[in-house]
Amino acid sequence: MMRFSKFLKVEADIVVARYSLLMVETKSSVEPVIFLHPEFAKKSGVKEGDVVEVEANGRTVKLKAKLSENAPENGGIIPNGIFASYLTNFEGFKRFKANIEVAEGEPTDVEEIIKSFKS
């Protein structure tokens, strides 16, 4: 059964946070994850464990959605690292707008991002 939310693209406020603040909730410093506020996820049609496509500044990554009350009410937190760095520019590194939608497939692999920098 196809979910309607798969076709829903929602603008979100994204905050980049240090891994040390999120270590309890993450397994490693390179886990492809975004922490969404539960209310934002609900209205966006995103469920815990969904893969979501996050697009900002002309770049896109797929991240696994987790829910966290610590996330901004209208968005999420991406841990500081390669995924956040790939999506941001240095003018808005700690806070930026992104479009989020439920996606198919697996989260983006670190190797994919590294290859994109080489081309």
C-alpha positions, 0 to 999 in steps of 0.5 A: 500500500502506498502512503500519501505522505510519500508525495508530500514535500514539507519545509523544515527548520534544521539545526546542526548539533554536536554529536556529543549532545546526541550520543545517547540517541546515535550509534556512531558519528556517521550514522545517516540520521535526522531527529524530527520533532514528533509533532512535525513528523506526524503532520508531515506523515513521517514515522520513526524509522522511515527514510526521508529525503532532505534537500537543501542548497541544491543537494540531497541526502537520504536519512533515517528518521528518528523522533526527538522532543529536543528537535525544533518544533517545525523541523529536525536536528542533523548531527554535525558531520558529513551529512550536515556539511554536505547540505549546508553552506557556511553562511547558515551552517548551524541552522537552515531550511530544507525540504523533507519528504518520505523516500524509498530505498536506503539512507545515503552512504558516506561513500556516495557523498565522498564521490560527489566531492571528487567529481 
